[in-house]
């Protein structure tokens, strides 16, 4: 409960950060001179349009940043998915019961063969470890989530949370809007990558028992390792994001007058969000390449076995 309260407090502190970029120059002076007002009217109309766009971008950036930082430490309640998880476990329990029966039959048939008994013992050891691991699989997955949460929250706790509170004054409307557009782009990418990771957590929970099942089977150990690596890669994504935030804070938290410039701080915030986005996208690409590589490997093995069976059938 204390850990949950701490994470909620940290998320609330993070979500308090905002972007406050102001424009110092204006062509619309508050003057009672009618001629001056008429002369500046076209420029004032253009400035009003840019001001409307500017304020909309400010609100968009603040909303995206608040949501992004809340997703950085957010996880769905795993207890909500107990029913489908129990259904997955029921399927696996029936499978390893069949494996035990098949292993017993194999041991009886090959009882006089030393190599057969060794194979049966190796399978029995794998099945025993698999049953133990599956029994605690829900808690093992929750432990992975808790370890990631502890690492990410500790690194974020070492960084001052006002790093993303941007207070910059820019003399030109167009340049300010360009800066805000970069803020929107980096925040949007970070938001969607973290949202995708948040949505994938329940699927990884349901996939985790299959990962353990395949890992402890001698013939499918490689596929089980692949699933476990994929799970750890997605789960520990936010630890990498927190490390990047800590790195940017450490760099721009020094007492260098140049790095303390508000405009450079704004650029640093954009760079930090962009780095988080690129890191998350890279992780997803690596995961996708792993899936493709494993799929091609399985297809190759199936084709190889099919060719062998065809050769044996032709010889018969």
PyMOL commands that set and color helices and strands:
alter all, ss='L'
color gray80, all
select helices_A, chain A and resi 2-15+34-39+41-72+78-109+114-135+137-158+161-164+173-215+218-235+237-252+262-315
alter helices_A, ss='H'
color red, helices_A
select strands_A, chain A and resi 19-23+166-170
alter strands_A, ss='S'
color yellow, strands_A
deselect
rebuild
show_as cartoon
